[in-house]
Amino acid sequence: MKKEWIAVDWGTSNFRAWLMAGDHVLDKRSASCGLLHVEQGQFDATLKNLLGEWVVNATPGIAMAGMVGSQQGWHDVDYCPLPAKTDDLIAHRFHFTTSWGSEAWIVPGLRTSSSDGLPDVMRGEEVQLLGLTMLEDLDDFRAMLPGTHSKHAQVKQRHIVEFSTYMTGELFNVLISHSLLGRALPLAVRDDDAFLRGVAASRLQTPLSHRLFSARTLRLSGELPAASVGDYLSGLLIGSEFTTDHTGPVWLVGSAALTARYQLAATALGIETRCMDGDRCFIAGMQSLQHRLTEKHNGQF
C-alpha cells in the first residue's frame, strides 16, 4: 500500500481534509471549524482533534492550503509572486513539524498587482487552478472560482499569470442580512426569472451602488416579489463579474450549486462556460504538489 498522507483545505469558515494513499482518497472529513473558530495558539491541538484516528497511531505527512497560512492562521506564510507554477509554490512553501511528529507544510498562496496598481491575493484557489490544469491537461485557460471572494484567473503555459478578486459572496451576505435591501424579507423561493432579471440589470451603464438599490425599488413598486429579492440581488452581483470579451470557454470551478448559478448567468450573456468540481480540483492540485515535492527531495514528504 502506498504511503498515506493528508490534504487539508483550511479556510476562514470551514475545514476539510482528505486521507490519501498515493493518489487514492481513503477518507474525508469536514467541520465548521475555520480560522474564526480557532483560539490563538490552538491550531496544533485543533488539527489533531479534527484528524482524530488518522494521526493517533500514525504520523502521515500533512499538506495544507488556504487561510491557514494567513496572518490570522497557524503560520504567516509569505505569498508567492506571479507568474507562478508548481515549482514556485513548492519553493515558497512553509515546512514545520506538528507536536505529534507529522511533517507538515503550507502552500504559500499568491500575490499580484492589478492593472490599476492595487494589490491582490489568493490562498487556496491556486491549488484548484493547478488541479484543473492537471485534470484537463490544459496549458492556457481562463477560470472563475465562485465563493465568498470570487476569483478570476488566467493561466498561460501552466503558469498562473493574472488574477483578480470580487467580493460577490460576502457582499451578497452583508446586503441581504444587514442592509435595507434584505429587511423583513419572507422565506426565499427560488426564482430563476428574478435571477436573470438581475443579470440583465448588471449590464446597465450605471454605478453598481445605484443598480443595487433597484432591489429595493422594484420590491416597493410591486414589480419584484419580496421572496425573489435575494435571487434578483444574486443575479445582479454575479452578472457584474462577467465581461463579454472572453475568447474561448471560461472554466467555472466550485460547488455544483454555485457553478450552476454562474453558468446560468453566463449563458444569458452569451458566454461559453465549462464546470469543474472544486474539491476534485483541490485534491488533484495537492496531489501534483505532493508528487513534485517528493521527487525533489528524494522521496521525503
N, C-alpha and C positions, 0 to 999 in steps of 0.2 A: 504494500500500500504506500502511495506517495505521502511525503511528509505533510502534516497538517499545518495550516496557517489560518489566520483570521483577518478578514477585511472589515473595516469599520467606517461607516459614514456617520459622523457625529456633528450635528448641526446645532443651531441656536435653540430649536424647539424639540427636536426628535433625535433618537439614537437608533441606528440599525447596524446589525453585524451578521456576517456570514462565516460559518466554519467551513473551510475549504480543505480538500485533499488534492493537491495539484490544481487542476482546472475544474474540479467537480465540487459542487455545493453539497455539503453533508447536512447542514442545518442552518436555520436562520432564526434570528430573534430581533424584536424591536421594542422600544419603550418610549413613552413621552417623557424622556429624561435628557433633554438638550442642555446646552450650557447654562441656560437660565435657571435650571433646576439643580445645579451642582454647586455646593458651597465651595468657597475659595479654599484651595489646598486639598480638596477631597476627590480630585479626578482619579487618582490611582485606586483608591478604595471603591469608588463608584464603578469604575470599569470592571474591577474584579468581581463585584457583586452582580453586575449586569451579565458578565460572561459565565458566571456560575461554574458548572461542572466542566466546561470546556477547558478551564485552566486549573482546576482543583488537583488533578492528577497528571498534568502535563504542562509544558511551557512552550506552546506554539508561538511562532513569530506573529506579530500584530502589525498590520499596515493600516494607517488611519488617514482620513482626509476630511475636509470640511472645516467648520468653525472651531474645531478642537485645536487648530493651530493659530488661532487669532489672539489678539491682545487679551481678550476675555476668556480664552481657552486654557488648556492644560499647559501648553508651551507656546510662546510667541515666536512663531516661525516666520522669518522674513520671506516676502514674496519673491517669486522668480520673474524676471522681466521678459517681455516679448522681444522677438519671436521665441516660442518655446516648443520643444518636442520632448519625447520620453526621457532622453538622457539629461536634459536640462532639469527636469523635475527631480530625477534621481540625484543629480549633483547638488541640488539645493534642499534636499530633504533634511529633517531633523531626526537624529537617531538617539535613543536612550534605552534604558533597561527598567522594567517595572519592578515593584517591590517583591514580586513573587518569582522574578527571574526571566520573564519573557523579553526577548529582544523586540523592540518596537520602533517604528518610525512614522513620521507625519509628512504627508505631501505638502509642499510649500504654498500652493496657490499661486495666482498670477497677478501682476500689476501692469498698468499701462497708462497712457495719457491719451485722451480723445483728441479729435481734430481741433477742438476749441481750447485745448490746453488743460482741461480738467482731469484730475486723476481718477482712475477706476480700478477696481479689484474684484477678484473672484476666488472663492475657496470651495472646492468640491466639483464644480462644473467642469473644470479642466480634466478631471478623471473621466467624466462621462463623454467628453469630446474625444479623448483618446480611445475610449471603448468603442464609440461609434466608428472611428477610423478603422479599428481592427475588425469589428463585426461585419462591416460592409465593404472592407478593402477600398477605402476612399482615400484619395490624395488631396483633393480640393473640394470644399463644400462650405455652404453657409448653414448655420443652425440657430434655432431659438430654443432656449431651455426655460419653459414657463415655471413660475414659482412665486414665492413671496417677493423675491427680487429677480425678475426675469432677466436672462442673459441672452444677448445676440452675439454670435461669434463667427469669425471667418477662419478657415483652415486652408493653407496652401502648402502643397508638398509635405503634408503631415506635420506642419508647424502651425501652432495657433499664432496668428499674426495680428488679430484685431478682436476686440470685444467691447461691448457696452452694456450698461445695467439700466433696467427700467423697474421702478418701484411699484409695478402694477398690482401685485397681490396685496402688499402692505397698504397701499393707498386705498384699494377697494375696502379692506377691512376697517381702516380708520373712518372712511366716509360712511359706510353702512352702519357702523357701530357707534360712532362718536360725533356725527355731524347731523345737521338739519335734514339732509337728504334721506337718512335712514330712520328718522324719528317716527315712532308709532306705526311701523310697518307690520302688516299681518304676516302670517307664515308664508314664506316664499313658495310659489308654484312655478315649476319650470315653464318658461315661455320663450321658445326659440325666436318667435316673431319679434318680441321685445328686444331680445339679444341682437338680432340682425338690424333692428332699427337703431340700436346704439352703435353698431358697427358702421352703418351708413352715416350717422351723425358725426362719427370720428373723422370723416373726410371733409367736413366743413372748414372753411378757411377762417376760423376764429380761434382765439386763445382757448386752451383746454379748460381753464377755470370758468370760462363763460359757458362752454358746452356742458360741463358738469352740472351747472345749475339747472339745465334743462330737465334733469331727473326730478327736480322739484316742480318746475312749472308745468311740465306735461302731466304730472300727477294732479296738480291743482286744477288744471283745465279739464280733467276727465279723459284726456287722450291716452293716458297710460294707467292701467290698474295698479293699485298700491302694491299688490302681491308680485307685480312684474318689475318693480323699480330696480331690484337687485340685478336682474338679468339685463335690463337696459344699461345700467351703470357698468356692468361687466363687459358688455359689448362695446361700449364707448371707450373704456380703458384699454381693452385688448386690441380693438381696432386701431387705436392710436399708436400701437407698437409697430404696425406694418407700414412699410413703404412699398410702392408698386414698381420699383426699379430693379427688382431681383431678376437675374437671369438663371434659369435652371431651378430645380426644386429647392425648397427650404426644408431642412430636416427639423422636426419637432421632437424634442427629447424630454420625456417626463412621464407622469402617470397617465393612464388611459383616459381618465375623465378630463383631465386638464388639456391634454393634447387634442382631444376631440373638440373642445371648445375653440381652441386656436385654429384648428383645421376648418371648422365651420366659418369662422371669420375670414380666413384666408380664401376659402372657396368663393365667398360672397364678393371678395375683392379681386378675384381672378388670379390668385397667386397659387402656384402648384406647391404642394407640400407632401412630405412623407413622414410617417410617425415611427418612433422607436421607443421602447420601454426604457425609462430612466434607470431602473435597477439593473437591467441587463447590461446597459452601457457602463454603469459604475463597476459592476463585477468584472467585465471584460477589461476595463481600464486598469483596475487594480491588479488583475492577472498579468497584464502586459508589463506593468511597472515591477511587479514581483519577479517575473521571469528575467527581466533585464538586470535587476539588482543582483540576483543570484548568479547570473552569467558574469557580471563584472567583478564579483567578489568570491569567486571560486566555490560557488555552491552555498555560501553563507547567507542567511536571510538578511 
